[in-house]
Amino acid sequence: MLAKLQTFFGKEICELLSQYGFVKVRQKGSHVMMQKRTDETTITIPVPNHKQLKSGTLSSIVRQSQLERLIFKVE
């Protein structure tokens, strides 16, 4: 069973992604584009800068980031 994800604000997700090498490259409206470059590829993730992200949106960010799901779980 997958671990339950914590509730996050968009700003908190941006800060968390920053800790793992992502940088803010631009913002259009309420969406912040976070990006991480590796030798093989560039990962770009749109993060809605909303007060509370929906669980499906957060799951998508977790999948796209290629980070471990445990980083985003409830403790």
C-alpha positions in Angstrom: 0.0 0.0 0.0 1.3 3.5 -0.8 2.0 5.9 2.0 -0.6 8.6 2.5 0.7 11.9 1.2 0.9 15.0 3.5 -1.2 18.1 2.6 1.0 20.8 1.0 0.8 24.4 -0.1 2.3 25.1 -3.5 5.0 27.2 -1.9 6.0 24.3 0.4 6.3 22.0 -2.6 8.6 24.5 -4.4 10.8 24.7 -1.2 10.9 20.9 -0.9 11.8 20.5 -4.6 14.5 23.1 -4.2 16.2 21.0 -1.5 16.5 18.2 -4.1 18.1 20.3 -6.8 15.1 21.8 -8.6 15.2 25.6 -9.4 12.4 28.0 -10.2 12.8 28.9 -13.9 9.6 31.0 -14.4 6.1 31.7 -13.2 3.0 32.3 -15.3 -0.1 33.2 -13.3 -0.4 30.9 -10.4 1.9 28.2 -11.8 5.6 28.0 -10.9 7.8 26.0 -13.2 10.5 24.1 -11.3 13.3 22.4 -13.2 16.2 20.1 -12.6 18.9 19.3 -15.2 20.7 16.0 -15.1 23.3 14.6 -17.6 20.6 12.5 -19.3 17.5 14.8 -19.2 15.8 17.9 -17.9 12.8 17.4 -15.5 10.3 20.3 -15.6 7.4 20.3 -13.1 4.5 22.8 -13.1 3.5 23.5 -9.5 0.3 25.4 -8.8 0.9 28.1 -6.3 -2.3 27.3 -4.4 -3.0 27.2 -0.7 -3.8 23.5 -0.7 -2.9 21.1 -3.5 -5.3 18.3 -4.4 -4.1 14.8 -3.8 -4.1 14.0 -7.6 -2.0 17.0 -8.3 0.4 16.2 -5.6 0.7 12.5 -6.8 1.5 13.8 -10.3 4.2 16.1 -8.9 5.7 13.2 -7.0 5.7 11.0 -10.1 7.2 13.7 -12.3 9.9 14.6 -9.8 11.3 11.1 -9.7 11.9 11.5 -6.0 11.0 8.9 -3.4 7.3 9.1 -2.3 8.4 8.9 1.3 9.7 12.5 1.1 6.1 13.6 0.7 4.4 11.3 3.2 2.6 12.0 6.4 4.8 11.3 9.5 
